[in-house]
Amino acid sequence: YRIILIDCHSHFHHIFAFPRAVVMPEVWEDLFVPLNQFADGAAGQFVHARVTAITPDSVTLDQVVPDFGTQIPYSYLVYAAGAQHPEPGYLSSALTKDDAISRLSGHASRIAAAQKIIIIGGGPVGIEVATEIAEHYPNKEVTLVHSRTTYLQDYKPSLGRRIYDVMNSLGITQILGERIVIPTGGFPYNPSAPMVLKTTSGRQLSCDLALMCTGLTPNSHVLRTLSPDSIHQSGFVAVRPTMQIADDRYDNIFAIGDVAYSQDIKTGASAFRHSFVVVNNIKAMIQKEKQ
């Protein structure tokens, strides 16, 4: 067997550091690792391409690649397509390192130039973006708007209270229990024309820059065409305890990480645990084939 890693990005993105990177240009070079360093070798190969379709025994690529053409057969498939996050928390459309750094530079420049900044969304990314900006630029007016009345409800209540206190000490204005009305296409940036944002309660908030940190949209569309029954109503991929997709026709297809619908909190640690389950189960299935 050979492990083949397929990704449309040339580099692995350390997305956990992106909220800090928008105020610390000195870390940019350390955030991107060539993916061929992970997979290329005797037992593995990295293919820089985008998967456009999945069949029961192969995947179709958006371009011709050496050794394979436009199709790669598989015995086992691990679907780890992740989820979309708004920029700057994630740079899904930046396919190269240079493009990603250019995007970070643009966000950093806009943040540096703005005086009044509104963060929309109080999940982990929104919390860190807000606190990083407030800590590095203490004279800026930073406001965080969160639809819930507390932070990080999946953790102990004491953590939410601690987050509130830290942000309060940094001078961040916190508006809880309200949502921003987001127009189609988001909020275009125009440094010469301050924006007025509206909440669902009718409150109006003015700012120079609005940053979206509104959560995850699962990248499940490619798998949906093969196995619509395995897609949960939330859009995430439903899985069994084995991390096999919830479709008995495809026991050789697994889903892990942010794209998987599970009770786990969406963290890197959860994805790491998923990978252990999948590796052990694939090894067991291979051993069973040999008997």
LORO-92388 format. One record per residue: x, z, y of N, C-alpha, C, O in turn. Coordinates in steps of 0.2 Angstrom, whole numbers, padded with zeros to 4 digits, always signed. Example, Ala and Ser with C-alpha at 12.3 -4.5 7.8 and 13.67 -1.06 7.14 Angstrom:
<sites>
+0066+0039-0028+0062+0039-0022+0066+0039-0016+0071+0042-0017 +0064+0035-0011+0068+0036-0005+0064+0039+0000+0067+0040+0006 
</sites>
This chain:
<sites>
+0004+0000-0006+0000+0000+0000+0004+0000+0006+0010+0003+0006 +0002-0003+0012+0005-0003+0018+0000-0001+0023-0006-0003+0023 +0003+0003+0028-0001+0005+0034+0000+0001+0039+0005-0001+0042 -0006-0002+0042-0006-0006+0048-0010-0003+0053-0016-0002+0053 -0007-0002+0059-0010+0001+0065-0011-0005+0070-0007-0009+0072 -0018-0006+0072-0020-0011+0076-0022-0008+0082-0027-0004+0082 -0020-0010+0088-0022-0008+0095-0021-0013+0100-0016-0017+0100 -0026-0013+0105-0025-0018+0110-0020-0016+0115-0018-0020+0120 -0018-0009+0115-0013-0007+0120-0006-0007+0117-0005-0007+0111 -0001-0009+0121+0006-0009+0119+0009-0002+0118+0014-0002+0114 +0006+0003+0121+0009+0009+0121+0004+0015+0120-0002+0014+0122 +0006+0020+0117+0002+0026+0116+0001+0029+0123+0006+0030+0126 -0005+0031+0125-0006+0035+0131-0007+0042+0130-0011+0044+0126 -0003+0046+0134-0004+0053+0134-0009+0055+0139-0008+0058+0144 -0015+0054+0137-0021+0055+0142-0022+0062+0144-0025+0063+0149 -0019+0067+0140-0020+0074+0142-0017+0075+0148-0018+0080+0152 -0012+0071+0150-0008+0072+0156-0010+0068+0162-0007+0069+0167 -0015+0064+0161-0017+0059+0166-0020+0063+0172-0018+0061+0178 -0023+0069+0171-0026+0072+0177-0020+0075+0182-0021+0075+0188 -0015+0077+0179-0009+0079+0182-0005+0073+0185-0002+0074+0191 -0005+0068+0182-0001+0062+0184-0003+0059+0190+0000+0056+0194 -0010+0060+0192-0012+0057+0198-0009+0061+0204-0010+0058+0210 -0006+0066+0203-0003+0070+0209+0005+0071+0208+0008+0074+0212 +0007+0069+0202+0014+0070+0201+0017+0063+0198+0018+0062+0192 +0019+0058+0202+0022+0052+0200+0028+0053+0196+0030+0048+0192 +0032+0058+0196+0038+0059+0193+0037+0060+0185+0042+0059+0181 +0031+0060+0183+0029+0061+0176+0027+0054+0172+0027+0054+0166 +0026+0049+0176+0023+0043+0174+0027+0040+0168+0024+0038+0163 +0033+0040+0169+0037+0036+0164+0037+0040+0157+0038+0037+0152 +0035+0046+0157+0035+0050+0151+0029+0050+0147+0028+0052+0142 +0024+0046+0150+0017+0046+0147+0015+0041+0142+0010+0041+0140 +0020+0036+0141+0018+0030+0138+0024+0029+0132+0030+0028+0134 +0022+0029+0126+0027+0028+0121+0025+0021+0117+0019+0020+0115 +0030+0017+0116+0028+0011+0112+0025+0012+0105+0028+0016+0102 +0020+0009+0104+0016+0010+0098+0020+0007+0092+0019+0010+0086 +0025+0002+0093+0028+0000+0087+0033+0005+0085+0036+0005+0079 +0035+0010+0089+0039+0016+0086+0036+0020+0081+0039+0023+0077 +0029+0020+0081+0025+0024+0076+0024+0021+0069+0025+0024+0064 +0024+0014+0070+0021+0011+0064+0026+0006+0060+0026+0005+0054 +0030+0003+0064+0035-0003+0062+0040+0000+0057+0043+0005+0059 +0040-0002+0051+0045+0000+0046+0043-0002+0039+0039-0007+0038 +0047+0000+0034+0046-0002+0027+0038-0001+0025+0036-0005+0021 +0035+0004+0027+0029+0006+0025+0023+0005+0030+0017+0006+0028 +0025+0002+0036+0020+0001+0041+0021-0004+0046+0027-0007+0046 +0016-0006+0049+0017-0012+0054+0012-0011+0060+0006-0009+0059 +0014-0012+0066+0010-0012+0072+0008-0019+0074+0012-0023+0074 +0002-0020+0075-0001-0026+0077-0004-0025+0084-0009-0022+0085 -0002-0029+0089-0004-0028+0096-0009-0033+0097-0008-0039+0098 -0016-0031+0096-0021-0036+0096-0028-0032+0096-0027-0025+0096 -0033-0035+0098-0040-0031+0098-0044-0034+0092-0045-0039+0091 -0047-0029+0089-0052-0030+0083-0058-0032+0086-0061-0028+0090 -0061-0038+0084-0067-0040+0087-0073-0040+0082-0079-0040+0084 -0071-0039+0076-0076-0039+0070-0073-0036+0064-0067-0036+0063 -0078-0033+0060-0076-0029+0054-0080-0032+0048-0087-0032+0049 -0077-0034+0043-0081-0036+0037-0080-0031+0032-0076-0026+0033 -0083-0031+0026-0082-0026+0021-0075-0026+0018-0073-0021+0015 -0071-0031+0019-0064-0031+0017-0059-0034+0021-0053-0035+0019 -0060-0035+0028-0055-0037+0033-0058-0036+0040-0063-0034+0041 -0053-0037+0044-0054-0036+0051-0052-0043+0055-0047-0046+0053 -0056-0044+0060-0055-0051+0064-0052-0049+0070-0054-0044+0074 -0046-0052+0072-0043-0051+0079-0044-0056+0084-0047-0061+0083 -0043-0054+0090-0044-0058+0096-0039-0064+0097-0039-0067+0102 -0034-0063+0093-0028-0068+0094-0024-0069+0087-0025-0065+0083 -0020-0074+0087-0016-0076+0081-0010-0071+0081-0007-0071+0086 -0009-0067+0076-0003-0063+0076+0001-0065+0070-0001-0068+0065 +0008-0064+0070+0013-0066+0065+0011-0063+0058+0009-0057+0058 +0011-0066+0053+0010-0064+0046+0003-0064+0044+0001-0064+0038 -0002-0064+0049-0009-0063+0047-0013-0068+0050-0018-0070+0047 -0012-0071+0055-0016-0076+0058-0021-0072+0062-0019-0067+0067 -0028-0073+0061-0033-0069+0065-0037-0064+0061-0042-0061+0063 -0035-0064+0054-0038-0059+0050-0033-0055+0046-0028-0057+0044 -0035-0048+0045-0031-0044+0041-0035-0041+0036-0040-0037+0038 -0034-0042+0030-0038-0038+0024-0036-0031+0024-0030-0029+0026 -0040-0027+0021-0039-0020+0020-0042-0017+0014-0047-0020+0011 -0039-0012+0011-0042-0009+0005-0046-0002+0008-0051-0001+0005 -0043+0001+0013-0046+0006+0016-0045+0005+0024-0040+0003+0026 -0051+0007+0027-0051+0007+0035-0052+0013+0038-0057+0017+0036 -0048+0015+0043-0049+0021+0047-0051+0019+0054-0047+0016+0057 -0057+0020+0056-0060+0018+0062-0058+0024+0067-0062+0029+0067 -0053+0023+0072-0051+0028+0076-0051+0025+0083-0046+0025+0087 -0057+0022+0085-0057+0018+0091-0058+0022+0098-0058+0019+0103 -0059+0028+0097-0060+0033+0102-0066+0032+0107-0071+0030+0104 -0065+0034+0113-0071+0033+0118-0069+0032+0124-0063+0033+0126 -0073+0029+0128-0071+0027+0135-0072+0033+0140-0077+0037+0139 -0068+0034+0144-0068+0039+0150-0067+0035+0156-0063+0031+0156 -0070+0038+0161-0069+0034+0168-0062+0036+0170-0059+0041+0168 -0059+0031+0174-0053+0032+0177-0053+0038+0182-0058+0038+0186 -0048+0042+0183-0041+0041+0181-0040+0045+0174-0035+0046+0172 -0046+0048+0171-0045+0052+0165-0043+0048+0159-0040+0051+0154 -0044+0041+0160-0042+0037+0154-0041+0030+0157-0045+0028+0162 -0036+0026+0154-0035+0020+0157-0036+0015+0151-0031+0011+0149 -0042+0014+0149-0043+0010+0143-0042+0002+0144-0040-0001+0140 -0043+0000+0150-0042-0007+0152-0035-0009+0154-0033-0015+0155 -0030-0004+0154-0023-0005+0155-0020-0006+0149-0018-0001+0145 -0018-0012+0147-0016-0014+0140-0008-0014+0140-0006-0013+0134 -0005-0013+0145+0003-0013+0145+0005-0006+0149+0001-0004+0153 +0011-0004+0148+0013+0001+0152+0014+0000+0159+0012+0004+0163 +0016-0006+0161+0016-0007+0168+0010-0007+0172+0009-0005+0177 +0005-0010+0168-0002-0010+0171-0005-0003+0172-0008-0001+0177 -0004+0001+0167-0006+0008+0167-0003+0012+0173-0006+0016+0176 +0004+0011+0173+0007+0015+0179+0005+0012+0186+0004+0016+0190 +0003+0006+0186+0000+0003+0192-0006+0006+0194-0008+0008+0199 -0010+0007+0189-0017+0010+0190-0016+0018+0192-0019+0020+0197 -0011+0021+0189-0010+0028+0191-0008+0028+0198-0010+0033+0202 -0003+0024+0200-0001+0023+0207-0007+0022+0212-0007+0025+0217 -0011+0018+0210-0017+0017+0214-0021+0023+0215-0023+0024+0221 -0022+0026+0210-0026+0033+0211-0023+0038+0215-0025+0041+0219 -0016+0038+0213-0012+0043+0217-0012+0042+0224-0012+0046+0229 -0012+0035+0226-0012+0034+0233-0018+0035+0237-0018+0038+0242 -0024+0034+0233-0030+0035+0236-0031+0043+0237-0034+0045+0242 -0029+0047+0232-0030+0054+0233-0026+0056+0238-0028+0061+0242 -0019+0054+0239-0015+0056+0244-0018+0055+0251-0017+0058+0256 -0021+0049+0252-0024+0047+0258-0031+0050+0260-0032+0050+0266 -0034+0052+0255-0041+0055+0256-0040+0063+0259-0036+0066+0257 -0045+0064+0263-0045+0071+0265-0051+0075+0262-0050+0081+0260 -0057+0072+0261-0062+0075+0257-0064+0071+0251-0065+0066+0251 -0063+0075+0245-0063+0072+0239-0068+0076+0234-0069+0082+0234 -0073+0072+0231-0078+0075+0227-0076+0072+0220-0075+0067+0218 -0076+0077+0215-0075+0076+0208-0082+0077+0205-0086+0082+0206 -0084+0071+0201-0091+0071+0198-0090+0073+0191-0087+0068+0187 -0092+0078+0189-0092+0080+0182-0087+0086+0181-0081+0086+0183 -0089+0092+0177-0086+0098+0177-0083+0099+0170-0083+0105+0167 -0082+0094+0166-0079+0095+0159-0072+0096+0160-0069+0097+0165 -0068+0096+0154-0061+0097+0155-0057+0093+0159-0053+0095+0163 -0058+0086+0160-0055+0082+0164-0057+0083+0171-0052+0084+0175 -0063+0084+0173-0065+0085+0180-0062+0092+0182-0060+0092+0188 -0062+0097+0178-0059+0103+0180-0052+0103+0182-0049+0105+0187 -0048+0099+0177-0041+0098+0179-0039+0094+0185-0035+0095+0189 -0043+0088+0185-0042+0084+0191-0043+0088+0198-0039+0088+0202 -0048+0092+0198-0050+0096+0204-0045+0101+0205-0042+0101+0211 -0042+0104+0200-0037+0110+0201-0031+0107+0203-0027+0110+0207 -0029+0101+0200-0022+0098+0201-0022+0096+0209-0017+0097+0212 -0027+0093+0211-0028+0090+0218-0027+0096+0223-0024+0096+0227 -0031+0101+0221-0032+0107+0226-0025+0111+0226-0023+0113+0231 -0021+0111+0220-0015+0115+0220-0010+0111+0224-0005+0114+0227 -0010+0104+0223-0004+0100+0226-0006+0098+0233-0001+0097+0237 -0012+0098+0235-0014+0097+0242-0019+0102+0244-0025+0101+0245 -0016+0108+0246-0020+0114+0248-0024+0112+0254-0029+0116+0255 -0023+0108+0258-0026+0106+0264-0032+0101+0264-0036+0100+0268 -0033+0099+0258-0038+0094+0257-0045+0098+0255-0044+0103+0252 -0050+0095+0256-0057+0098+0255-0059+0095+0248-0061+0089+0247 -0059+0099+0243-0060+0097+0236-0067+0100+0234-0068+0106+0234 -0072+0096+0232-0078+0098+0229-0079+0096+0222-0078+0090+0221 -0081+0100+0218-0083+0098+0211-0091+0099+0210-0093+0104+0211 -0094+0094+0207-0101+0094+0206-0102+0094+0198-0100+0089+0195 -0105+0098+0196-0106+0099+0188-0114+0100+0187-0117+0104+0190 -0116+0096+0182-0123+0096+0180-0125+0103+0177-0131+0105+0177 -0121+0106+0174-0122+0112+0170-0121+0118+0175-0118+0118+0180 -0124+0124+0173-0123+0130+0177-0117+0134+0175-0115+0139+0179 -0113+0132+0170-0107+0135+0168-0102+0130+0165-0104+0124+0164 -0096+0132+0164-0091+0127+0162-0090+0128+0155-0090+0134+0152 -0088+0123+0151-0086+0123+0144-0090+0127+0140-0088+0132+0137 -0097+0125+0139-0101+0130+0135-0100+0130+0128-0102+0135+0125 -0095+0126+0125-0094+0127+0118-0088+0132+0117-0087+0134+0111 -0086+0135+0122-0081+0140+0122-0084+0147+0124-0090+0147+0126 -0080+0152+0123-0083+0159+0125-0085+0159+0133-0081+0156+0137 -0090+0162+0135-0092+0163+0142-0087+0165+0146-0087+0163+0152 -0082+0169+0144-0077+0172+0148-0072+0166+0151-0070+0167+0156 -0072+0161+0147-0067+0155+0149-0071+0152+0155-0067+0150+0160 -0077+0151+0155-0081+0148+0160-0080+0152+0167-0079+0149+0172 -0081+0158+0166-0080+0163+0172-0073+0163+0174-0072+0163+0181 -0068+0162+0170-0061+0162+0172-0060+0155+0176-0057+0155+0181 -0063+0150+0174-0062+0143+0177-0065+0144+0184-0062+0141+0189 -0071+0147+0184-0074+0147+0191-0070+0151+0196-0069+0149+0201 -0067+0157+0193-0063+0161+0198-0057+0157+0200-0055+0158+0206 -0053+0154+0195-0047+0150+0197-0049+0145+0203-0045+0144+0207 -0054+0141+0201-0056+0136+0206-0058+0139+0213-0056+0136+0218 -0061+0144+0213-0063+0148+0219-0057+0150+0223-0057+0149+0229 -0052+0152+0219-0046+0155+0222-0042+0149+0225-0038+0150+0230 -0043+0143+0223-0040+0137+0226-0043+0134+0231-0041+0129+0234 -0049+0137+0233-0053+0134+0238-0058+0128+0237-0060+0124+0241 -0059+0127+0230-0063+0121+0228-0070+0123+0229-0072+0129+0226 -0074+0119+0232-0081+0120+0233-0085+0118+0226-0084+0112+0224 -0088+0123+0223-0091+0121+0217-0099+0121+0217-0102+0126+0219 -0102+0115+0215-0109+0114+0215-0111+0114+0208-0110+0108+0205 -0115+0119+0206-0117+0119+0199-0124+0118+0198-0128+0119+0202 -0126+0115+0192-0133+0114+0191-0136+0108+0194-0142+0107+0195 -0132+0103+0197-0134+0097+0200-0131+0091+0198-0125+0092+0196 -0134+0086+0198-0131+0079+0196-0130+0075+0203-0135+0075+0207 -0125+0071+0203-0124+0066+0208-0128+0059+0206-0128+0057+0200 -0132+0056+0210-0135+0050+0209-0130+0045+0209-0127+0043+0214 -0128+0042+0203-0123+0037+0203-0126+0030+0203-0129+0028+0199 -0124+0026+0208-0126+0019+0208-0123+0014+0203-0118+0016+0201 -0126+0009+0201-0124+0004+0197-0117+0002+0199-0116+0000+0205 -0112+0002+0195-0105+0000+0197-0101+0006+0200-0095+0005+0202 -0104+0012+0201-0100+0017+0203-0100+0017+0211-0104+0015+0214 -0094+0020+0213-0093+0021+0221-0087+0017+0223-0081+0019+0221 -0088+0011+0226-0082+0007+0228-0078+0011+0233-0081+0015+0238 -0072+0010+0233-0067+0014+0237-0066+0010+0244-0064+0004+0244 -0067+0013+0249-0066+0010+0256-0064+0015+0261-0068+0019+0263 -0057+0015+0262-0054+0021+0266-0057+0021+0273-0056+0026+0276 -0059+0015+0275-0062+0015+0282-0069+0017+0283-0072+0017+0289 -0073+0018+0277-0080+0020+0278-0081+0026+0273-0082+0025+0267 -0081+0032+0276-0083+0038+0271-0090+0037+0268-0094+0033+0270 -0090+0040+0262-0096+0039+0258-0101+0045+0259-0099+0051+0260 -0107+0044+0257-0112+0049+0257-0115+0049+0250-0118+0044+0248 -0114+0054+0246-0117+0055+0239-0123+0059+0240-0123+0064+0243 -0128+0058+0235-0134+0061+0235-0134+0065+0228-0133+0062+0223 -0137+0071+0228-0138+0074+0221-0145+0073+0220-0150+0071+0224 -0147+0075+0213-0154+0074+0211-0159+0079+0215-0165+0078+0215 -0156+0084+0218-0160+0089+0222-0161+0086+0229-0165+0089+0233 -0158+0081+0231-0158+0078+0238-0153+0080+0242-0153+0078+0248 -0148+0084+0240-0143+0086+0244-0138+0080+0245-0137+0076+0241 -0135+0080+0251-0131+0075+0253-0124+0077+0254-0123+0083+0258 -0119+0074+0252-0112+0076+0252-0108+0070+0255-0108+0065+0252 -0104+0071+0260-0099+0066+0262-0092+0067+0260-0090+0073+0258 -0089+0061+0258-0082+0062+0256-0078+0055+0258-0082+0050+0259 -0072+0055+0257-0068+0049+0258-0067+0046+0251-0065+0040+0250 -0067+0050+0246-0066+0048+0239-0070+0051+0234-0070+0057+0234 -0073+0048+0229-0077+0051+0224-0073+0049+0217-0072+0043+0216 -0072+0054+0213-0068+0052+0206-0073+0054+0201-0076+0060+0201 -0074+0049+0196-0079+0050+0191-0076+0054+0185-0071+0051+0182 -0078+0059+0183-0076+0063+0177-0082+0065+0173-0083+0071+0171 -0086+0060+0171-0092+0061+0168-0093+0061+0160-0098+0060+0158 -0087+0061+0157-0088+0061+0149-0086+0055+0146-0083+0050+0148 -0089+0055+0139-0087+0050+0134-0092+0045+0133-0098+0047+0132 -0090+0039+0132-0094+0034+0129-0091+0031+0123-0086+0028+0124 -0093+0032+0117-0090+0030+0111-0089+0023+0110-0093+0019+0112 -0083+0021+0108-0082+0014+0106-0084+0012+0099-0080+0011+0095 -0090+0012+0098-0093+0011+0091-0096+0004+0090-0098+0002+0085 -0095+0000+0095-0099-0007+0095-0096-0011+0089-0100-0015+0086 -0090-0011+0088-0087-0016+0083-0090-0014+0076-0091-0018+0072 -0090-0007+0075-0092-0005+0068-0100-0006+0067-0102-0007+0062 -0103-0006+0073-0111-0006+0073-0113-0013+0069-0118-0013+0066 -0109-0018+0071-0111-0025+0068-0111-0025+0060-0115-0028+0057 -0106-0021+0057-0106-0021+0050-0110-0015+0047-0114-0017+0042 -0111-0010+0051-0115-0004+0048-0119-0001+0053-0117+0005+0056 -0124-0004+0055-0128-0001+0061-0131+0006+0058-0133+0010+0063 -0132+0007+0052-0135+0013+0050-0130+0019+0051-0133+0025+0051 -0124+0018+0051-0119+0023+0052-0118+0025+0059-0115+0030+0061 -0122+0022+0064-0121+0024+0071-0127+0029+0073-0133+0027+0073 -0125+0035+0075-0129+0040+0077-0133+0038+0083-0130+0033+0087 -0139+0041+0085-0142+0039+0091-0138+0040+0097-0140+0037+0102 -0133+0045+0097-0129+0046+0102-0124+0040+0104-0121+0040+0109 -0123+0036+0099-0118+0031+0100-0112+0032+0096-0108+0028+0095 -0111+0038+0094-0105+0040+0090-0106+0038+0082-0112+0037+0080 -0101+0038+0079-0101+0036+0072-0103+0042+0067-0099+0047+0067 -0108+0042+0064-0110+0047+0059-0105+0047+0053-0104+0042+0050 -0103+0053+0051-0098+0054+0046-0101+0059+0041-0104+0063+0043 -0098+0058+0035-0099+0063+0030-0094+0069+0030-0089+0068+0034 -0094+0074+0027-0089+0079+0027-0082+0077+0025-0077+0079+0028 -0082+0071+0022-0076+0068+0020-0073+0064+0025-0067+0061+0024 -0076+0063+0031-0075+0058+0036-0076+0051+0034-0074+0047+0038 -0079+0050+0029-0082+0043+0027-0088+0042+0031-0092+0046+0033 -0089+0035+0033-0095+0034+0038-0101+0035+0034-0101+0035+0027 -0106+0037+0037-0113+0039+0034-0116+0032+0032-0122+0031+0034 -0113+0029+0027-0116+0023+0024-0113+0022+0017-0107+0020+0017 -0117+0023+0012-0114+0023+0005-0112+0017+0003-0108+0016-0002 -0113+0011+0007-0110+0005+0005-0103+0004+0006-0100+0000+0003 -0100+0008+0010-0093+0008+0013-0090+0014+0012-0088+0017+0017 -0089+0016+0006-0085+0022+0005-0078+0022+0007-0074+0027+0007 -0075+0016+0008-0068+0015+0010-0067+0015+0017-0062+0013+0019 -0072+0016+0021-0072+0016+0028-0073+0023+0031-0078+0026+0029 -0068+0025+0035-0068+0032+0038-0068+0031+0046-0066+0026+0048 -0071+0037+0049-0071+0037+0056-0068+0044+0058-0070+0049+0055 -0063+0044+0063-0060+0050+0065-0060+0050+0073-0060+0045+0076 -0058+0056+0075-0057+0057+0083-0063+0057+0087-0069+0058+0085 -0062+0055+0093-0068+0055+0098-0074+0051+0096-0079+0052+0098 -0073+0045+0092-0078+0041+0091-0083+0044+0085-0088+0041+0084 -0080+0049+0082-0084+0052+0076-0089+0057+0079-0088+0061+0083 -0095+0056+0076-0100+0061+0077-0100+0067+0073-0101+0067+0067 -0097+0073+0075-0096+0079+0071-0097+0085+0075-0098+0084+0082 -0097+0091+0072-0098+0097+0076-0092+0099+0080-0092+0104+0083 -0086+0096+0078-0080+0098+0081-0080+0096+0089-0083+0091+0091 -0077+0100+0093-0076+0099+0100-0071+0093+0101-0066+0092+0097 -0072+0089+0105-0068+0082+0106-0061+0084+0109-0060+0084+0115 -0057+0086+0105-0050+0088+0107-0045+0084+0102-0047+0081+0097 -0039+0084+0105-0033+0081+0100-0032+0085+0094-0031+0082+0089 -0033+0091+0094-0032+0095+0088-0038+0094+0083-0036+0094+0077 -0044+0092+0085-0049+0090+0081-0047+0084+0077-0048+0083+0071 -0045+0079+0081-0043+0072+0078-0038+0073+0073-0037+0070+0068 -0033+0078+0075-0027+0079+0070-0030+0082+0064-0028+0080+0058 -0035+0086+0064-0038+0089+0058-0042+0084+0054-0041+0083+0048 -0045+0079+0058-0049+0074+0054-0044+0069+0050-0045+0067+0045 -0038+0068+0053-0033+0064+0050-0031+0067+0043-0029+0063+0039 -0030+0073+0043-0028+0077+0037-0033+0076+0031-0031+0074+0026 -0039+0076+0033-0045+0075+0029-0045+0068+0026-0045+0067+0020 -0044+0063+0030-0044+0056+0028-0038+0055+0024-0039+0051+0019 -0032+0057+0026-0026+0055+0022-0027+0058+0015-0025+0055+0010 -0029+0064+0014-0030+0067+0008-0035+0064+0003-0034+0063-0003 -0041+0062+0007-0046+0058+0003-0044+0051+0001-0046+0049-0005 -0040+0048+0005-0038+0041+0003-0033+0041-0003-0033+0037-0007 -0029+0046-0002-0024+0047-0008-0027+0049-0014-0025+0046-0020 -0033+0053-0014-0036+0055-0020-0040+0048-0023-0040+0047-0029 -0043+0044-0018-0046+0038-0020-0041+0033-0024-0043+0030-0028 -0035+0033-0021-0030+0028-0024-0028+0031-0031-0027+0027-0035 -0027+0037-0031-0025+0040-0038-0031+0039-0043-0029+0038-0049 -0037+0039-0041-0043+0038-0045-0043+0031-0048-0044+0030-0053 -0041+0026-0043-0041+0019-0045-0035+0018-0051-0036+0014-0055 -0030+0022-0051-0025+0021-0055-0026+0024-0062-0023+0022-0067 -0031+0028-0063-0033+0031-0069-0037+0026-0074-0038+0028-0079 
</sites>
